[in-house]
Amino acid sequence: MAKSALYLGAASVSLMWSSTALAQAAEAPTAPASQAIQEPVAAEPVDEAAEIVVTAQRRSESAQRVPISLTAVSSEQIERASITNVQDLPRIAPGFTAYRAPQAANTRLSIRGIGSSGNTAIEPSVGAFVDGIYIARPGPLLAAINDVASVEVLRGPQGTLFGRNASVGALSFRTNEPRKDFEGQLTAEYGNYDRARLTGVVNLPVSETIATRFSALYDRYDGYGRNLLDGSRVGENETLSFRGAVRAEVTPDLTWLVRGDYQRQRGDGQAIVTVDAATVTPTAAGNFARRLNGLVPRLDATYSYGVRQNTAGNLEDDQWGLSSDLALQAGDFTVRLLSGYRDWKNRQVERDISLTPADIFGRAARYRSKTHSQELQLLSPSDLLNDHLSFVGGLYYFREDYNIGSTTDFGTGYCNIYIRNVRPASLDACNAGPQQGAADSEFNQITTSYAAYGQATVKLTDQWDVTGGLRYSHDDKDGDIFAAVFNSAAAGIVAPDNASLRFNGGKLTYRANTTFRPVEDVMLFATVSSGYKSGGFDSGTGNTLGAARVFRPETTTNYELGFKTQTFDRKLTINGTLFRMDIDEFQLRSYNGVFFSVRNAGSIRQQGMEFEVNARPIKDLAIGLSATRLASEYTDFRNAPGLPGFGGTQNLTGARLPFSPKWQGNASIDYRAPTIGGWEVGFNTRLAFNSDIDVGGGGDANPQGIQDGYALLGARVTLFSPSDRLEFAVAGENLTDKGYCTLKYSQTLAAGLGLNNAATGGTVQRCVLGEPRTVRFSAKFRF
């Protein structure tokens, strides 16, 4: 860690020196450097005519003039919706989902129903960026949101302007930049489940040309679940987060913005995982009890947060990062160098991943991702050739060192309960072998990626323009895996392997767009674009071995027709997009109750409609409705995983993809009204909804994975002082206490426990529960 920090510090000093030299060499008069910096998304509009500003095309532009299907979320919206981490964003961003599995590192980000789990070497389909720096793995995003100015959800491939693997969309966080005025705020929050949250921010100007900003966050809660075996809480978590930034106008033409952050999570790392009672047949219940000597979890309470199973565990998640953003105004052009480094470590111990009272076997998992990136950009002014041309171009370099380790430990019941009842001939060997460290695996991968890109917009008339963009990306990956079994009874859990792996490949992606504005506040657009996700290696411990672990790249072709309109003096905004995404060589990660595996799942098609309506009939009232209608199918998947009780393979061509509901959206009402003494009261309510959705993790279209449609109601009431220096609020989420599953998967060791149904192909399913009803009280002081 010290070596990496020293390296980045030396690099930043070198970059500063070279950029200063460039600035001194520039002789032409220039605009102030502050104009060159990409500002964060603007705050929530204060009146009906205000604009939301985004940087989806590497420039600060009105969201209504960007021909991309997107949702821009301001810091005020984040606060009103009680969003504390990336998993909460679907409350206000339709078409985007973020699910975690029992293992915290196994987080899945998806847009338009497409995503990838995060605890293997498969690359994400949704590219995540913090202040323009690519975040290689979804796991680091689980830490609490701290001093974030805005979030942009960009739907559809963003493969021209963004870094790696934004093949179906991008998620872009912008933290607050230092400003020239002294200001700050303190917020304290308390809620049920003993939730305590403290945040503090201070903005400190040092001089006319240097400003700093610091923020800190502490967030803890006892967990939503309770273990009926011993009365302990399940899911307790503690997060500590620090951010700091320095912005310096080194010369009138050069601005340097340096950011750093550190985040830590501690807790048991447990999600609330129940048994889906609807999947438990009398035969399965009987086999469960016989083979575990009656030590079975609750089988009749799918949506209860009281569980009866081993839930002991420990999570240690640490990350830190540095970024350097140098912007040089060279005449009317901007040269920008964006450098980033991030180190993420995740260690999670799960005492019993079978989640039964029998204490069968556990896992100690280790993840380490160290990334370094450099991006050089050239941005033209927006009025070249008499306001007819603008362009963005750049070079990009990225490197990741990624390590995954896993140790399997037998619990007290593995040999003397599970093996005794399932494979009695193996009992003596099981007891004779090591119980701790019964199997182990280590996976290492080094990725080096290079890219060059450019995008230009030509204004043909005052109403009509066309945009074209190209990006060439090339990836080199070297990996190795070593998996060993030290107790022969672990052979059914870990498959031995020792292999060196290599992937080398690249792809040219493109974007072609035309935009027509018949009148000032109406924009029509059509886009054809493509996306690319690198091939790689299956890092699991299943029966995919050696060279068979290498899977092919995934490519996306996207078609969009859309419109963005504002009427009635911009009091009514209506946006809509028709889209179709065709994906070839889709990289599917599935779980069969014992092993995870990654395969190329043929071709898929996701198509439908996205729309957004926002109205401000009066100044202090805002009404919003947004939704996605999605049609989904595998257009070619003839070697899909078979149903649990059948095994083998099946043809899922024509079937719907998991995590792809027909309807998904949200509605909101926000109103602020005066009261006595100059105080004001704000009312905000939101309803997020999903239609029926397959949340099965098996990739087998098992009908047992269907979660019935549901809606989640949230509300917030805020009291504002006359100067807005004080705020007092009460907020609640999932106010109807709706029970729902965010993920379903086959019970671990289901076949050995006699849970598979040979008649229907089904098995006993596990349900990862969403959050129950929560209520929070908060107070904020601004200074």
RASULKA-V521245 format. One line per field, one symbol per residue. ss: DSSP state (a for helix, b for strand, c for the rest). phi: phi as a letter, one per 30 degrees, with the letter a starting at -180 (. if undefined). psi: psi as a letter, one per 20 degrees, with the letter a starting at -180 (. if undefined). A space follows every 10 residues. Layout:
ss = ???
phi = ???
psi = ???
This chain:
ss = caaaaaaaaa aaaaaaaaaa aaaaaccccc ccaaaccccc cccccccccc ccbbcccccc bbaaaccccb bbbbaaaaaa cccccaaaaa accccbbbbb ccccccbbbb bccbbbcccc cccccbbbbb ccbbbccaaa aacccccbbb bbbbbccccc ccccccccbb bbbbbccccc ccbbbbbbbb bcccbbbbbb bbbbbccccb bbbbbbbbbb bcccbbbccc ccbbccbbbb bbbbbbbbbb bccbbbbbbb bbbbbbbccc ccbbbcaaac caaaaaaaaa accccccccc cccccbbccc ccbbbbbbbb bbbbbbbbbb ccbbbbbbbb bbbbbbbbbb cccccccccc bbbbbbbbbb bbbbbbbbbc cccaaaacbb bbbbbbbbbb bbbbbbbbbb caaaaaaaaa aacaaaaaaa aaccccccbb bbbbbbbbbb bbbbbbbbbc cccbbbbbbb bbbbbbbbbb bbbbbccaaa ccccccbbbb bbbbbbbbbb bbbbbbbbbc cbbbbbbbbb bbbccbbccc cccccaaaab bccbbbbbbb bbbbbbbccc cbbbbbbbbb bbbbccbbbb bccccbbbbb ccbbbbbbbb bbbbbbbbcc bbbbbbbbbb bbbbbbcccb bcccccccbb cccccccccc ccbbbbbbbb bbbbcaaacb bbbbbbbbbb ccbbcbcccc ccaaabbccb bbbbbbbbbb cccccbbbbb bbbccccccc bbbbbbcccc cccccccccc ccccbbbbbc cccbbbbbbb bbc
phi = .ddddddddd dddddddddd ddddddcddb dedddddddd eddeedbdcd cccbbdcibd bdedccdbdb bccddddedd chdcadddee ebbdicbbcc cededdcccb bhicabdccb dddddcdcbc hicdcdbded dddddbhdda bccccjebdd ccddhcdblb bccbddddcd cdaaabbbbb bdihdbbbbb bbcbdcadcb bbbbbbbbbb adjdcbdddb iddbjdbbbb bbbbbbbbdd becbcbccbb abbbbbldic ddcccdddcc dedddddedd dchidcddcb becccccbad bdaabbbbab abbbbcbcdc iccbcbccbb bbbbbbbbcc dbddhbddhd abbccbbbbc bbbbbcbbcd ddbdhhicbb abbabbbbbb cbbbbbcccd ddcdddcdde ccbedcdddd ddddccidaa bbbbbccbbb abbabbcccd bdcbbbbbbb bccbbcbbbb bbbbccbedd ddcbcdaabc bbbbaaaccb bbbbbbcdbe cbbcbbbbbb bbbedabdcd cdcdbhdddd cddcbbcbbb bbbbbbbhhi dbcbbabcbb cccchedccb bcjbccbbbd cibbbcblbb bbbbbbdbec bbbbbbabcb cbaddaacbd dddedciibb ccejddddhb ddbaaabbbb bbbdbdiidb bccbbbbcbb debdcdcdic hdddddceea bccbabbbcc decidcbbbb bbbhddhdda cdabadeeie dddicdcddc idadccbddd dddbbbcbbb bcb
psi = ggggggghgg ggggggghhg ggghhphqqq rqhhiipoqr prrppiriiq qpprkhkjqo qphijolqor ppprhghggh jloirhiihi hjnqipqoqq ahphimpopq pkiprqqjka ipqqhopppo kippohqhgi ihqqpolphr ppooprpkig hrbqllhirq ooporpqqri qprrqpppqq arklppppqp ppoophahip qqpqqqpppq riqirpoigj jqqpjqqppp pqqqqpppng riipppopqq qpqppqaijp roorpohijo rhgggggggg ikkimqrpjj mgkqjoqnro jqrppooqqq qqqpopopon ciqpppooqq pqoppppppo hoiilriimf qapoqppppp qpqpppqopr rjkqllkiqq rpqrqppqpp opppqppppp ahiggifghh hgmhijgghg hhrpgpkhqq qppppppppq qpqqpqppog ahiprqpqqq ppqppppprq qopqpiohij higppqqoqp qppprrqprr ppqqppnhrg kpppqppprq rppqrbpojr kbjoqchiip qrqpqppppq prqpqprllk ippoqqppqp pppqlpoppr pjigqqqpqo lcqrppqbpp qpppqmhrgj pppqpqrpop ppqoiomjlq prqgihabrr ojpiqqqqkm qhppaqqqpp ppqqbqkiqq ppppqqopqq appokpjikj kpiijppqqr qppqqppppp rhjjhqppqp qqqlhjlppq piqqqpppkg ghjkiqoihi irrpqqpoqr qapqpqpqpp pq.
